[in-house]
């Protein structure tokens, strides 16, 4: 591993960038085109974007880029995230959790019905498809006294089932921390 003022750390299968200037040879001489990594730098900063570009990386922000300028990337991802033969769309992972493609494993019950992120992108059980917010269907019924009274032979109680009201946040999610996602777009070696 070579570093310039910053370091890259390998954690499991993910490379998490803790800076901007580091380069790593985790995959031999190059990182495969189309590799997506978590990046700790600020991709909204033009200087950071320029440094990423000089190292062959682009932010996963849904931008359109020329297929002529990024032939290798187009040959790997095609129009999975939208685009055509002139322009390809980069993945737009802003505000999204990433999930592995199900590929028939049966872990995603909605694998076949996942929509494309944008027109022309991949749908179903393919890289690039998305799943919108969802909370597994459920209810919380409980018994509640709905009527009480007296009759000639004593008193009576009547119970009915009532549903709880909606509570919770704006989405269902695990605890999380923000990162920027970047994609290897060119091999500059």
C-alpha positions as CSV (number, residue, x, y, z in Angstrom):
1,X,0.0,0.0,0.0
2,X,1.3,3.5,-1.0
3,X,0.0,6.6,0.8
4,X,0.4,10.3,0.4
5,X,-0.5,12.0,3.8
6,X,-3.7,9.9,4.1
7,X,-4.4,6.2,4.3
8,X,-6.7,3.6,2.8
9,X,-7.9,0.8,5.1
10,X,-9.2,-2.6,4.0
11,X,-12.1,-3.7,6.0
12,X,-13.5,-7.1,5.0
13,X,-14.5,-6.8,1.4
14,X,-14.8,-3.0,1.4
15,X,-12.1,-0.4,0.9
16,X,-13.1,2.6,3.0
17,X,-11.2,5.7,2.0
18,X,-10.2,7.9,4.9
19,X,-8.6,10.5,2.7
20,X,-8.1,11.6,-0.8
21,X,-4.5,11.1,-1.8
22,X,-3.9,7.4,-1.1
23,X,-3.7,4.6,-3.6
24,X,-3.9,0.9,-2.8
25,X,-2.9,-2.2,-4.7
26,X,-5.6,-4.4,-3.1
27,X,-6.3,-6.1,-6.4
28,X,-2.8,-6.4,-7.8
29,X,-1.9,-3.5,-10.1
30,X,-5.4,-2.1,-10.4
31,X,-8.9,-2.0,-8.9
32,X,-11.4,-3.4,-11.4
33,X,-13.4,-0.9,-13.4
34,X,-16.9,-0.6,-12.0
35,X,-15.8,-1.2,-8.4
36,X,-17.9,0.8,-5.9
37,X,-16.3,2.0,-2.7
38,X,-17.3,4.0,0.3
39,X,-15.4,7.3,0.4
40,X,-14.9,9.6,3.4
41,X,-14.1,12.7,1.4
42,X,-16.5,15.5,0.4
43,X,-17.5,14.8,-3.2
44,X,-19.4,18.1,-3.3
45,X,-16.0,19.9,-3.1
46,X,-14.7,20.6,-6.7
47,X,-11.1,20.0,-5.6
48,X,-11.9,16.6,-4.2
49,X,-13.8,15.7,-7.3
50,X,-10.8,16.7,-9.5
51,X,-8.5,14.5,-7.4
52,X,-10.8,11.6,-7.6
53,X,-11.1,12.1,-11.4
54,X,-7.3,12.2,-11.7
55,X,-7.2,8.8,-9.9
56,X,-9.9,7.3,-12.2
57,X,-12.8,7.6,-9.8
58,X,-16.2,9.4,-10.1
59,X,-18.9,10.0,-7.5
60,X,-22.0,7.9,-7.6
61,X,-24.3,10.8,-8.0
62,X,-26.4,9.9,-11.1
63,X,-24.4,12.2,-13.5
64,X,-24.3,11.4,-17.2
65,X,-20.9,10.9,-18.7
66,X,-19.8,10.2,-22.3
67,X,-19.4,6.5,-23.3
68,X,-16.5,7.6,-25.5
69,X,-14.7,9.1,-22.5
70,X,-15.5,6.1,-20.3
71,X,-15.4,3.1,-22.7
72,X,-14.2,0.6,-20.1
73,X,-16.9,1.7,-17.6
74,X,-19.6,1.4,-20.2
75,X,-18.4,-2.1,-21.2
76,X,-18.9,-3.1,-17.5
77,X,-22.1,-1.4,-16.4
78,X,-23.7,-0.4,-19.7
79,X,-27.0,1.3,-19.1
80,X,-27.7,-0.5,-15.8
81,X,-28.3,2.9,-14.2
82,X,-29.8,4.6,-17.2
83,X,-28.4,6.2,-20.3
84,X,-27.8,5.0,-23.9
85,X,-24.9,4.4,-26.3
86,X,-23.8,8.1,-26.2
87,X,-24.1,8.7,-22.5
88,X,-24.1,6.4,-19.5
89,X,-25.5,7.3,-16.1
90,X,-23.4,6.8,-13.1
91,X,-25.2,5.1,-10.2
92,X,-27.0,7.5,-7.9
93,X,-26.4,6.1,-4.4
94,X,-27.0,9.4,-2.5
95,X,-29.0,8.6,0.6
96,X,-29.2,4.9,-0.3
97,X,-28.1,1.7,1.4
98,X,-26.5,-0.8,-1.0
99,X,-27.8,-4.4,-1.2
100,X,-26.4,-7.4,-3.1
101,X,-28.3,-8.7,-6.1
102,X,-30.5,-11.7,-5.0
103,X,-29.6,-13.9,-8.0
104,X,-32.2,-16.5,-7.0
105,X,-31.1,-16.9,-3.4
106,X,-34.7,-16.1,-2.2
107,X,-33.6,-13.5,0.4
108,X,-35.4,-10.6,-1.4
109,X,-39.1,-11.5,-1.8
110,X,-39.5,-8.5,-4.2
111,X,-36.4,-9.3,-6.4
112,X,-38.5,-9.7,-9.6
113,X,-40.5,-6.5,-9.1
114,X,-37.8,-4.0,-8.3
115,X,-38.1,-0.9,-10.6
116,X,-35.4,0.8,-12.6
117,X,-33.8,3.9,-10.9
118,X,-34.4,6.0,-14.0
119,X,-35.9,5.3,-17.4
120,X,-33.7,2.9,-19.3
121,X,-32.1,1.4,-16.2
122,X,-32.1,-2.2,-15.1
123,X,-35.3,-3.6,-13.4
124,X,-35.9,-6.8,-11.5
125,X,-33.2,-9.0,-10.1
126,X,-30.3,-7.0,-11.7
127,X,-27.6,-4.6,-10.7
128,X,-29.0,-1.1,-10.7
129,X,-32.6,-1.8,-9.8
130,X,-34.0,-0.1,-6.7
131,X,-36.4,-0.7,-3.9
132,X,-38.4,2.1,-2.5
133,X,-39.2,2.6,1.2
134,X,-41.1,-0.3,2.7
135,X,-42.1,-1.6,6.1
136,X,-43.2,-5.2,6.4
137,X,-47.0,-5.3,6.7
138,X,-48.2,-5.8,10.2
139,X,-50.8,-4.7,12.7
140,X,-51.2,-4.5,16.5
141,X,-54.8,-5.3,17.5
142,X,-55.8,-5.1,21.1
143,X,-59.1,-5.6,23.0
144,X,-60.8,-2.5,24.3
145,X,-63.9,-2.1,26.4
146,X,-66.4,-0.5,24.0
147,X,-69.6,-0.7,26.0
148,X,-70.7,-1.3,29.6
149,X,-74.1,-1.4,31.1
150,X,-76.6,-2.9,33.4
151,X,-79.4,-5.3,32.7
152,X,-82.1,-6.8,34.9
153,X,-80.0,-9.9,35.7
154,X,-76.7,-8.0,36.4
155,X,-74.2,-6.0,34.4
156,X,-72.5,-6.7,31.0
157,X,-69.3,-5.8,29.4
158,X,-68.7,-5.6,25.6
159,X,-65.2,-5.7,24.2
160,X,-64.1,-4.8,20.6
161,X,-60.9,-5.0,18.8
162,X,-59.1,-1.7,18.0
163,X,-56.0,-1.0,15.9
164,X,-53.1,1.0,17.3
165,X,-52.4,4.4,15.7
166,X,-49.3,5.0,13.5
167,X,-46.1,5.8,15.4
168,X,-42.5,5.9,14.4
169,X,-40.1,7.8,12.1
170,X,-40.2,8.7,8.5
171,X,-38.5,5.5,7.3
172,X,-37.5,2.0,8.5
173,X,-33.7,1.8,8.7
174,X,-30.8,0.5,10.8
175,X,-28.4,2.8,12.6
176,X,-26.1,4.3,10.0
177,X,-23.4,6.8,9.1
178,X,-23.0,8.8,6.0
179,X,-20.3,8.1,3.4
180,X,-20.0,9.0,-0.3
181,X,-20.0,6.2,-2.8
182,X,-17.5,6.4,-5.7
183,X,-17.0,4.2,-8.7
184,X,-13.8,3.2,-10.5
185,X,-14.3,4.6,-14.0
186,X,-10.9,4.5,-15.6
187,X,-7.6,2.6,-15.1
188,X,-4.9,5.3,-15.3
189,X,-1.9,3.0,-14.8
